[in-house]
Amino acid sequence: MSFKPVCQYYLRGICKFGDGCRNSHPAGQEGSQARPGDRPVVAQAGPAGPGKAPVIFK
């Protein structure tokens, strides 16, 4: 098992890679180090398709 550093963007609540991020996203810590001016990121993985909502990362 290899060590993955915690994603600093995830901690700020603005990681745009989601599950595809190469760094760790520890549960319960998303946005724990958010800064004024940080904005939620909407995943740009393509069209959501009929009946599916886009994924929004806060």
N, C-alpha and C positions, 0 to 999 in steps of 0.2 A: 504494500500500500504506500503510495507516494504522498508526501505532504503538499497541500495546496494552500498558498497564502489566502487570507480573507480578502475578498474584493472590496476595495475602498469605495468604489462607486456604489456597490450594494449597500454598504453601511450608510451611505448618504441617501439611499433610496433612488438612485438614478442610473443603475446599471442597465444598459440597453441590450445586453446579451442573454439575460435570463438563464435558462437551463444550459445554454450553449457557452456560458462564460467559462474561461479556463481557470478561474479562481473560485474559492469556496464561498458559498452563500449560507452561513449558519442560520438555522431557523430561529425566529424571534429577534433577530438583530437588524432586519431591514429598516433603513431609515433612522437607525439609532444615533447616527452622527450627522444628520441633515443640517445643512447650513442655510441661512437666509438667502433666498434667491434660487435655491435648488428647485427644479421643476420635475414633476413626474415624467417618465419616459414611456412613450407608446412603442411597443415592438413593431418593427417594420418588416415582418416576415412575409408580407404579401397579403392579398385579399383574404378576408376571413371566410368568405364563402357563405352560401345561403344558410341561415339559421345558426350561424356561429358569430359570436361577438369577438372583437379584437382583444388581445391581451394587453392590459395596461399595468405597468410597473409603477408603483408609487415611490 
